[in-house]
Amino acid sequence: MKTTPDGRPVPPAHADERTMLEAWLDFHRATLALKCSGLTDAQLRTAAAAPSSMTLLGLVQHMAEIERNWFARVFAGQALPPVFGEDNHDGFALRPERGLDEATAAWRAEVDRGRGLIADASLDDSGRLSDQEAGHLGDQSVSLRWIMVHMIEEYARHNGHADLLREQVDGATGA
């Protein structure tokens, strides 16, 4: 597999749909990890411009929650609690005792769980949305294809936030 100079996997220029979706999702996962690398705990907790309280550490935690929600809860129908507690459903809230290593381990565990849950599934297989999520989409079920495209979009959007946060923290830009 080819990689960028910073070590992220390059999605193939030509591949079947499943391979392409998985490759782009992995690229965006690697991008989030890259945006957090080499920073101190204080830098990872530096909030975006007011009034936002978004941080790089909060983004890692949030994406752990997003991975769990879409692959385990929606697709596989597992009734799992929030990764970081009932009082932190979206994952953005920080705790002084939880640093990047713990948040990253939880995030990577959810990535691995999701990979396992979809490994033998067809892109046409469906998961079941909560009533609230179904209200937004207008359908109670959603295909694995839709979930994977949504996950790529979710990471891409939050990686844009991570770009701005990283630039604010230490001036690093790009990637």
Z-matrix of the N, CA and C atoms (Angstrom, degrees):
N
C 1 1.444
C 2 1.520 1 109.23
N 3 1.305 2 115.88 1 134.53
C 4 1.460 3 120.74 2 176.85
C 5 1.515 4 109.54 3 -77.32
N 6 1.324 5 115.44 4 150.77
C 7 1.452 6 120.85 5 177.54
C 8 1.523 7 109.91 6 -130.83
N 9 1.307 8 115.52 7 157.30
C 10 1.460 9 121.55 8 173.30
C 11 1.531 10 107.40 9 -72.41
N 12 1.325 11 118.86 10 165.74
C 13 1.470 12 119.87 11 177.95
C 14 1.528 13 113.58 12 -56.45
N 15 1.335 14 117.70 13 -26.26
C 16 1.469 15 120.29 14 178.68
C 17 1.523 16 112.89 15 -89.79
N 18 1.344 17 117.89 16 4.10
C 19 1.456 18 122.24 17 172.70
C 20 1.512 19 117.44 18 97.60
N 21 1.325 20 117.82 19 -0.11
C 22 1.466 21 119.42 20 179.09
C 23 1.530 22 110.50 21 -76.55
N 24 1.338 23 116.98 22 145.51
C 25 1.467 24 119.74 23 179.97
C 26 1.532 25 110.79 24 -70.79
N 27 1.325 26 116.42 25 133.05
C 28 1.456 27 121.31 26 178.99
C 29 1.526 28 108.57 27 -87.53
N 30 1.333 29 117.57 28 122.18
C 31 1.464 30 118.95 29 177.09
C 32 1.531 31 110.14 30 -61.70
N 33 1.327 32 116.97 31 142.47
C 34 1.465 33 119.55 32 -177.74
C 35 1.527 34 111.35 33 -66.06
N 36 1.320 35 115.68 34 148.79
C 37 1.464 36 120.91 35 178.45
C 38 1.524 37 111.23 36 -73.48
N 39 1.320 38 116.43 37 -26.62
C 40 1.465 39 121.89 38 179.98
C 41 1.511 40 108.33 39 -138.98
N 42 1.318 41 116.33 40 123.34
C 43 1.462 42 120.71 41 178.87
C 44 1.527 43 108.15 42 -165.94
N 45 1.325 44 115.73 43 167.01
C 46 1.456 45 119.28 44 174.26
C 47 1.525 46 108.56 45 -69.87
N 48 1.328 47 115.02 46 166.41
C 49 1.461 48 120.72 47 -173.61
C 50 1.530 49 112.74 48 -57.54
N 51 1.310 50 117.63 49 -47.20
C 52 1.469 51 121.40 50 -177.32
C 53 1.527 52 110.91 51 -61.86
N 54 1.313 53 116.16 52 -46.69
C 55 1.468 54 120.53 53 179.18
C 56 1.522 55 110.63 54 -60.22
N 57 1.333 56 116.40 55 -41.77
C 58 1.465 57 121.14 56 -178.88
C 59 1.530 58 110.44 57 -65.07
N 60 1.328 59 117.49 58 -46.03
C 61 1.464 60 120.43 59 -179.99
C 62 1.524 61 111.17 60 -62.45
N 63 1.317 62 117.41 61 -45.44
C 64 1.465 63 120.42 62 179.49
C 65 1.524 64 111.29 63 -64.11
N 66 1.323 65 117.01 64 -39.02
C 67 1.469 66 120.57 65 -179.09
C 68 1.527 67 111.75 66 -66.08
N 69 1.338 68 116.81 67 -43.38
C 70 1.460 69 119.19 68 178.98
C 71 1.523 70 111.61 69 -68.05
N 72 1.320 71 117.00 70 -35.91
C 73 1.456 72 119.90 71 176.79
C 74 1.533 73 110.01 72 -64.72
N 75 1.327 74 117.13 73 -44.05
C 76 1.463 75 120.33 74 177.58
C 77 1.526 76 112.00 75 -63.95
N 78 1.322 77 117.35 76 -37.69
C 79 1.465 78 120.90 77 177.24
C 80 1.531 79 110.37 78 -60.11
N 81 1.312 80 116.17 79 -45.93
C 82 1.471 81 119.35 80 -178.75
C 83 1.523 82 112.08 81 -70.66
N 84 1.325 83 117.46 82 -33.60
C 85 1.470 84 119.78 83 174.18
C 86 1.526 85 109.48 84 -62.11
N 87 1.322 86 116.37 85 -44.88
C 88 1.470 87 120.80 86 179.66
C 89 1.521 88 111.37 87 -64.71
N 90 1.308 89 116.96 88 -33.07
C 91 1.464 90 120.68 89 178.91
C 92 1.523 91 110.71 90 -65.13
N 93 1.329 92 117.15 91 -43.22
C 94 1.467 93 119.67 92 177.82
C 95 1.527 94 110.35 93 -61.24
N 96 1.318 95 117.43 94 -44.62
C 97 1.469 96 120.66 95 178.39
C 98 1.528 97 110.56 96 -60.27
N 99 1.320 98 117.10 97 -41.92
C 100 1.463 99 121.62 98 179.46
C 101 1.528 100 111.24 99 -61.89
N 102 1.321 101 116.99 100 -41.44
C 103 1.467 102 120.49 101 -178.75
C 104 1.525 103 112.03 102 -63.28
N 105 1.322 104 117.11 103 -23.65
C 106 1.464 105 121.24 104 -178.17
C 107 1.532 106 112.71 105 -97.11
N 108 1.305 107 117.36 106 -8.80
C 109 1.468 108 119.83 107 -173.58
C 110 1.524 109 112.50 108 -74.18
N 111 1.315 110 115.38 109 143.71
C 112 1.449 111 122.18 110 174.19
C 113 1.522 112 115.65 111 76.52
N 114 1.319 113 117.45 112 13.50
C 115 1.462 114 120.42 113 -178.90
C 116 1.525 115 111.02 114 -106.06
N 117 1.300 116 115.46 115 154.14
C 118 1.460 117 120.65 116 174.85
C 119 1.523 118 109.52 117 -77.70
N 120 1.328 119 115.29 118 166.27
C 121 1.456 120 119.68 119 177.39
C 122 1.526 121 110.29 120 -59.66
N 123 1.313 122 116.83 121 -41.41
C 124 1.468 123 119.82 122 -179.88
C 125 1.530 124 110.81 123 -63.20
N 126 1.320 125 117.42 124 -40.61
C 127 1.458 126 120.48 125 178.76
C 128 1.529 127 111.43 126 -64.78
N 129 1.334 128 116.78 127 -39.93
C 130 1.462 129 121.14 128 179.15
C 131 1.524 130 112.34 129 -66.05
N 132 1.331 131 116.20 130 -21.11
C 133 1.462 132 122.14 131 -179.72
C 134 1.531 133 112.42 132 -98.91
N 135 1.325 134 117.63 133 3.37
C 136 1.457 135 121.29 134 179.73
C 137 1.518 136 109.14 135 -70.90
N 138 1.316 137 116.13 136 122.01
C 139 1.463 138 121.67 137 -177.32
C 140 1.520 139 111.07 138 -77.12
N 141 1.314 140 113.68 139 156.24
C 142 1.460 141 121.10 140 175.08
C 143 1.524 142 109.10 141 -68.62
N 144 1.285 143 116.30 142 -176.31
C 145 1.460 144 121.51 143 179.57
C 146 1.527 145 110.36 144 -62.04
N 147 1.321 146 114.72 145 141.48
C 148 1.469 147 120.43 146 179.02
C 149 1.526 148 109.56 147 -56.94
N 150 1.296 149 119.45 148 143.96
C 151 1.453 150 127.67 149 8.18
C 152 1.525 151 113.64 150 -91.40
N 153 1.315 152 118.78 151 5.62
C 154 1.462 153 121.11 152 -177.27
C 155 1.524 154 111.09 153 -69.21
N 156 1.344 155 115.48 154 142.77
C 157 1.465 156 120.74 155 175.29
C 158 1.525 157 110.49 156 -109.46
N 159 1.332 158 117.63 157 13.55
C 160 1.460 159 122.13 158 -178.24
C 161 1.526 160 111.06 159 -63.90
N 162 1.333 161 115.17 160 135.98
C 163 1.465 162 122.45 161 178.32
C 164 1.519 163 109.27 162 -131.95
N 165 1.321 164 116.79 163 164.81
C 166 1.463 165 120.20 164 175.44
C 167 1.527 166 111.06 165 -63.48
N 168 1.322 167 117.08 166 -42.20
C 169 1.462 168 120.27 167 177.84
C 170 1.529 169 110.35 168 -62.37
N 171 1.310 170 116.84 169 -41.50
C 172 1.458 171 120.94 170 177.18
C 173 1.523 172 112.09 171 -62.71
N 174 1.337 173 117.29 172 -35.76
C 175 1.464 174 120.27 173 177.47
C 176 1.529 175 111.50 174 -64.46
N 177 1.324 176 117.30 175 -41.00
C 178 1.473 177 120.26 176 178.19
C 179 1.525 178 109.39 177 -62.09
N 180 1.320 179 116.61 178 -46.22
C 181 1.462 180 120.49 179 178.78
C 182 1.527 181 110.84 180 -62.51
N 183 1.319 182 116.72 181 -42.97
C 184 1.459 183 121.26 182 179.46
C 185 1.523 184 110.74 183 -59.82
N 186 1.319 185 117.07 184 -43.50
C 187 1.456 186 119.27 185 -178.10
C 188 1.528 187 111.64 186 -69.58
N 189 1.314 188 117.96 187 -27.58
C 190 1.473 189 119.72 188 171.86
C 191 1.520 190 109.28 189 -62.55
N 192 1.328 191 116.68 190 -43.83
C 193 1.464 192 120.99 191 178.13
C 194 1.530 193 111.17 192 -64.31
N 195 1.315 194 117.06 193 -40.67
C 196 1.466 195 121.52 194 -179.39
C 197 1.526 196 110.45 195 -65.92
N 198 1.324 197 116.95 196 -43.46
C 199 1.474 198 120.75 197 177.02
C 200 1.530 199 109.71 198 -58.36
N 201 1.336 200 116.50 199 -47.69
C 202 1.465 201 120.52 200 -179.21
C 203 1.529 202 110.54 201 -62.19
N 204 1.322 203 116.13 202 -44.81
C 205 1.456 204 119.01 203 -176.81
C 206 1.527 205 111.80 204 -60.48
N 207 1.317 206 117.33 205 -53.83
C 208 1.460 207 119.43 206 -171.32
C 209 1.519 208 113.96 207 -76.17
N 210 1.314 209 118.10 208 -38.87
C 211 1.464 210 118.39 209 -177.62
C 212 1.529 211 112.99 210 -88.49
N 213 1.319 212 118.16 211 -45.34
C 214 1.466 213 120.15 212 -177.11
C 215 1.523 214 112.12 213 -83.09
N 216 1.323 215 117.32 214 -51.78
C 217 1.463 216 119.38 215 -175.97
C 218 1.528 217 112.11 216 -74.80
N 219 1.334 218 116.30 217 -57.39
C 220 1.467 219 119.63 218 -174.86
C 221 1.523 220 110.92 219 -71.66
N 222 1.328 221 117.68 220 -57.48
C 223 1.459 222 118.96 221 -173.79
C 224 1.529 223 112.81 222 -70.67
N 225 1.332 224 116.94 223 -49.63
C 226 1.467 225 119.92 224 -174.97
C 227 1.528 226 113.55 225 -90.66
N 228 1.330 227 117.49 226 -8.13
C 229 1.461 228 120.40 227 177.40
C 230 1.522 229 114.55 228 70.59
N 231 1.328 230 117.23 229 23.19
C 232 1.462 231 120.47 230 -179.87
C 233 1.530 232 110.50 231 -83.20
N 234 1.307 233 116.07 232 137.24
C 235 1.470 234 122.07 233 178.85
C 236 1.527 235 108.20 234 -93.61
N 237 1.313 236 115.66 235 86.22
C 238 1.461 237 121.37 236 -178.06
C 239 1.521 238 110.48 237 -111.11
N 240 1.332 239 117.31 238 144.72
C 241 1.470 240 120.00 239 176.87
C 242 1.529 241 110.22 240 -74.03
N 243 1.311 242 117.73 241 166.69
C 244 1.467 243 119.97 242 174.82
C 245 1.535 244 110.47 243 -57.13
N 246 1.298 245 116.44 244 144.64
C 247 1.465 246 122.62 245 -178.12
C 248 1.522 247 111.00 246 -57.91
N 249 1.327 248 117.10 247 -42.87
C 250 1.462 249 121.42 248 -173.69
C 251 1.523 250 113.36 249 -107.45
N 252 1.328 251 117.27 250 22.58
C 253 1.454 252 121.13 251 173.41
C 254 1.513 253 113.78 252 107.11
N 255 1.318 254 114.09 253 155.17
C 256 1.467 255 121.80 254 -177.84
C 257 1.523 256 113.09 255 -60.99
N 258 1.323 257 116.85 256 -26.23
C 259 1.463 258 120.20 257 -178.82
C 260 1.533 259 112.28 258 -89.76
N 261 1.342 260 117.05 259 9.78
C 262 1.465 261 121.06 260 -176.83
C 263 1.524 262 109.32 261 -142.24
N 264 1.328 263 116.11 262 56.60
C 265 1.470 264 121.51 263 -174.87
C 266 1.523 265 114.01 264 -58.21
N 267 1.319 266 117.93 265 -35.60
C 268 1.459 267 118.99 266 -178.14
C 269 1.525 268 112.74 267 -92.53
N 270 1.337 269 117.46 268 -9.41
C 271 1.457 270 121.44 269 175.88
C 272 1.513 271 115.50 270 85.20
N 273 1.300 272 119.02 271 -6.67
C 274 1.464 273 120.25 272 -174.31
C 275 1.527 274 114.32 273 -73.72
N 276 1.325 275 118.39 274 -25.94
C 277 1.467 276 120.72 275 -177.61
C 278 1.527 277 110.29 276 -68.14
N 279 1.310 278 115.72 277 135.00
C 280 1.466 279 121.45 278 -178.84
C 281 1.518 280 110.53 279 -101.14
N 282 1.321 281 115.22 280 150.73
C 283 1.461 282 122.15 281 173.82
C 284 1.525 283 107.19 282 -122.25
N 285 1.320 284 117.62 283 138.75
C 286 1.472 285 120.29 284 -177.09
C 287 1.527 286 113.26 285 -56.55
N 288 1.335 287 116.74 286 -34.36
C 289 1.471 288 120.11 287 -175.77
C 290 1.528 289 113.52 288 -82.68
N 291 1.332 290 118.45 289 -9.79
C 292 1.461 291 120.90 290 -178.55
C 293 1.520 292 109.76 291 -104.57
N 294 1.317 293 115.78 292 113.55
C 295 1.453 294 121.54 293 179.29
C 296 1.518 295 112.09 294 -103.89
N 297 1.315 296 115.32 295 -169.21
C 298 1.458 297 121.16 296 -176.01
C 299 1.526 298 112.46 297 -63.55
N 300 1.325 299 118.02 298 -39.41
C 301 1.470 300 119.39 299 -178.25
C 302 1.523 301 111.20 300 -59.39
N 303 1.332 302 117.39 301 -46.86
C 304 1.464 303 120.75 302 -179.70
C 305 1.529 304 110.85 303 -67.68
N 306 1.325 305 117.58 304 -43.76
C 307 1.462 306 120.89 305 -179.95
C 308 1.527 307 110.82 306 -64.28
N 309 1.332 308 116.31 307 -41.69
C 310 1.466 309 120.15 308 179.46
C 311 1.517 310 111.04 309 -66.43
N 312 1.315 311 117.82 310 -40.15
C 313 1.469 312 120.72 311 178.24
C 314 1.531 313 110.13 312 -61.64
N 315 1.327 314 117.37 313 -42.66
C 316 1.465 315 120.85 314 178.29
C 317 1.532 316 110.63 315 -65.01
N 318 1.313 317 116.60 316 -42.82
C 319 1.468 318 121.84 317 178.91
C 320 1.525 319 110.10 318 -62.06
N 321 1.320 320 116.82 319 -49.27
C 322 1.471 321 119.81 320 -179.62
C 323 1.528 322 111.65 321 -63.61
N 324 1.325 323 117.30 322 -34.52
C 325 1.468 324 120.44 323 176.65
C 326 1.528 325 110.15 324 -63.73
N 327 1.326 326 117.33 325 -39.48
C 328 1.461 327 120.35 326 178.07
C 329 1.523 328 111.29 327 -69.76
N 330 1.334 329 117.46 328 -37.15
C 331 1.468 330 120.92 329 175.11
C 332 1.530 331 109.15 330 -60.62
N 333 1.326 332 116.49 331 -47.86
C 334 1.477 333 120.51 332 179.53
C 335 1.520 334 111.31 333 -62.54
N 336 1.321 335 117.54 334 -41.62
C 337 1.463 336 121.32 335 178.06
C 338 1.534 337 109.49 336 -59.23
N 339 1.326 338 115.64 337 -48.75
C 340 1.459 339 120.28 338 -179.57
C 341 1.513 340 112.34 339 -60.10
N 342 1.310 341 116.99 340 -44.04
C 343 1.475 342 120.09 341 177.87
C 344 1.521 343 110.95 342 -57.86
N 345 1.317 344 115.64 343 -43.02
C 346 1.460 345 119.47 344 179.58
C 347 1.520 346 112.37 345 -65.51
N 348 1.314 347 116.37 346 -39.34
C 349 1.461 348 120.53 347 -177.47
C 350 1.526 349 113.32 348 -68.67
N 351 1.323 350 116.64 349 -28.55
C 352 1.470 351 119.06 350 -177.88
C 353 1.519 352 113.19 351 -104.22
N 354 1.316 353 118.39 352 -2.22
C 355 1.466 354 122.07 353 -172.92
C 356 1.524 355 113.74 354 -52.04
N 357 1.302 356 117.43 355 -43.69
C 358 1.464 357 120.81 356 -176.35
C 359 1.523 358 112.82 357 -104.41
N 360 1.310 359 117.08 358 10.24
C 361 1.467 360 120.89 359 -176.67
C 362 1.522 361 110.96 360 -89.67
N 363 1.303 362 114.57 361 152.23
C 364 1.457 363 122.33 362 173.15
C 365 1.526 364 108.41 363 -84.24
N 366 1.313 365 116.30 364 150.88
C 367 1.464 366 119.87 365 175.19
C 368 1.526 367 111.36 366 -62.23
N 369 1.318 368 117.05 367 -19.95
C 370 1.459 369 121.42 368 178.92
C 371 1.524 370 113.21 369 -88.09
N 372 1.342 371 117.99 370 -10.02
C 373 1.462 372 120.52 371 175.90
C 374 1.525 373 108.66 372 -64.76
N 375 1.326 374 115.87 373 150.33
C 376 1.457 375 119.83 374 -174.56
C 377 1.518 376 112.86 375 -120.61
N 378 1.318 377 113.23 376 152.99
C 379 1.448 378 122.54 377 170.68
C 380 1.516 379 108.42 378 -112.97
N 381 1.322 380 115.04 379 171.71
C 382 1.466 381 120.26 380 -176.53
C 383 1.530 382 109.86 381 -112.38
N 384 1.310 383 114.91 382 128.64
C 385 1.458 384 121.82 383 179.53
C 386 1.522 385 110.82 384 -83.53
N 387 1.324 386 115.16 385 154.27
C 388 1.465 387 119.93 386 170.07
C 389 1.523 388 107.75 387 -67.14
N 390 1.304 389 116.72 388 163.72
C 391 1.464 390 120.12 389 178.64
C 392 1.526 391 111.01 390 -58.75
N 393 1.316 392 116.79 391 -40.03
C 394 1.468 393 120.52 392 179.80
C 395 1.521 394 111.02 393 -64.03
N 396 1.355 395 117.05 394 -47.53
C 397 1.466 396 120.38 395 179.32
C 398 1.523 397 110.81 396 -64.70
N 399 1.327 398 116.95 397 -39.23
C 400 1.464 399 120.84 398 179.35
C 401 1.529 400 110.71 399 -63.29
N 402 1.319 401 117.00 400 -34.01
C 403 1.456 402 120.75 401 177.21
C 404 1.518 403 112.47 402 -60.98
N 405 1.331 404 116.83 403 -34.35
C 406 1.469 405 121.10 404 178.76
C 407 1.517 406 111.10 405 -75.65
N 408 1.321 407 116.44 406 -38.64
C 409 1.459 408 121.10 407 -174.91
C 410 1.526 409 112.31 408 -88.20
N 411 1.324 410 116.34 409 -28.63
C 412 1.452 411 119.92 410 -178.48
C 413 1.515 412 113.40 411 85.65
N 414 1.330 413 116.81 412 15.70
C 415 1.460 414 121.67 413 178.89
C 416 1.520 415 107.66 414 -152.77
N 417 1.317 416 117.05 415 145.74
C 418 1.464 417 121.45 416 -178.88
C 419 1.529 418 112.24 417 -80.94
N 420 1.332 419 117.23 418 -21.98
C 421 1.466 420 118.89 419 -179.52
C 422 1.519 421 109.88 420 -117.27
N 423 1.314 422 113.65 421 159.09
C 424 1.461 423 120.59 422 -179.03
C 425 1.527 424 107.92 423 -146.82
N 426 1.317 425 116.19 424 138.43
C 427 1.465 426 120.33 425 -177.25
C 428 1.523 427 111.34 426 -76.94
N 429 1.324 428 115.01 427 157.99
C 430 1.468 429 120.01 428 174.41
C 431 1.522 430 109.46 429 -60.31
N 432 1.306 431 118.53 430 -35.81
C 433 1.470 432 121.79 431 177.21
C 434 1.534 433 109.32 432 -57.37
N 435 1.345 434 117.28 433 -48.15
C 436 1.456 435 121.61 434 -179.96
C 437 1.526 436 110.06 435 -60.98
N 438 1.333 437 116.19 436 -43.97
C 439 1.465 438 120.48 437 -179.51
C 440 1.521 439 110.69 438 -60.40
N 441 1.324 440 117.34 439 -44.89
C 442 1.467 441 119.81 440 -178.22
C 443 1.519 442 111.79 441 -66.04
N 444 1.333 443 117.05 442 -41.26
C 445 1.467 444 119.40 443 177.09
C 446 1.528 445 109.41 444 -63.90
N 447 1.324 446 116.54 445 -41.90
C 448 1.464 447 120.12 446 177.97
C 449 1.525 448 111.13 447 -61.73
N 450 1.322 449 117.91 448 -41.34
C 451 1.466 450 120.69 449 179.63
C 452 1.528 451 111.20 450 -63.92
N 453 1.326 452 117.34 451 -39.63
C 454 1.466 453 120.30 452 176.13
C 455 1.521 454 109.49 453 -61.25
N 456 1.334 455 116.35 454 -44.23
C 457 1.465 456 120.94 455 178.32
C 458 1.524 457 110.97 456 -62.69
N 459 1.313 458 116.45 457 -42.69
C 460 1.472 459 121.19 458 -179.18
C 461 1.527 460 110.63 459 -61.12
N 462 1.333 461 116.05 460 -47.82
C 463 1.464 462 119.53 461 178.08
C 464 1.523 463 111.43 462 -64.72
N 465 1.320 464 117.92 463 -43.78
C 466 1.468 465 120.32 464 -178.15
C 467 1.527 466 110.63 465 -60.10
N 468 1.327 467 115.97 466 -43.77
C 469 1.471 468 120.10 467 179.50
C 470 1.525 469 110.65 468 -62.77
N 471 1.327 470 116.30 469 -47.91
C 472 1.460 471 118.98 470 -177.99
C 473 1.531 472 112.06 471 -73.01
N 474 1.315 473 118.14 472 -26.56
C 475 1.458 474 119.15 473 174.14
C 476 1.526 475 110.69 474 -67.75
N 477 1.319 476 116.86 475 -29.70
C 478 1.466 477 119.59 476 172.32
C 479 1.522 478 110.85 477 -63.94
N 480 1.339 479 115.94 478 -41.90
C 481 1.467 480 119.15 479 174.58
C 482 1.531 481 109.93 480 -61.80
N 483 1.335 482 115.84 481 -43.18
C 484 1.474 483 120.30 482 -179.02
C 485 1.526 484 110.82 483 -62.13
N 486 1.323 485 117.62 484 -36.67
C 487 1.472 486 120.67 485 176.32
C 488 1.526 487 110.35 486 -57.40
N 489 1.321 488 115.97 487 -48.37
C 490 1.463 489 120.30 488 -178.34
C 491 1.525 490 112.02 489 -67.49
N 492 1.330 491 116.28 490 -40.93
C 493 1.468 492 119.70 491 178.00
C 494 1.523 493 110.66 492 -62.68
N 495 1.318 494 116.82 493 -45.52
C 496 1.468 495 120.31 494 -178.70
C 497 1.521 496 110.63 495 -63.50
N 498 1.308 497 116.40 496 -42.63
C 499 1.468 498 118.96 497 178.54
C 500 1.528 499 110.94 498 -62.28
N 501 1.321 500 117.64 499 -38.64
C 502 1.459 501 121.51 500 177.76
C 503 1.525 502 111.32 501 -65.35
N 504 1.320 503 116.59 502 -37.59
C 505 1.464 504 121.30 503 -176.01
C 506 1.516 505 112.39 504 -72.17
N 507 1.341 506 117.19 505 -50.20
C 508 1.475 507 118.06 506 -173.54
C 509 1.525 508 114.06 507 -139.04
N 510 1.322 509 116.84 508 7.86
C 511 1.467 510 119.99 509 176.89
C 512 1.519 511 114.82 510 84.10
N 513 1.336 512 118.09 511 -2.77
C 514 1.468 513 121.04 512 -179.91
C 515 1.517 514 109.69 513 -68.30
N 516 1.314 515 116.55 514 132.34
C 517 1.461 516 121.48 515 179.82
C 518 1.534 517 109.43 516 -129.05
N 519 1.318 518 114.20 517 167.92
C 520 1.464 519 120.00 518 175.91
C 521 1.501 520 113.69 519 90.25
N 522 1.318 521 114.38 520 179.54
C 523 1.466 522 125.15 521 178.78
C 524 1.490 523 109.21 522 63.19
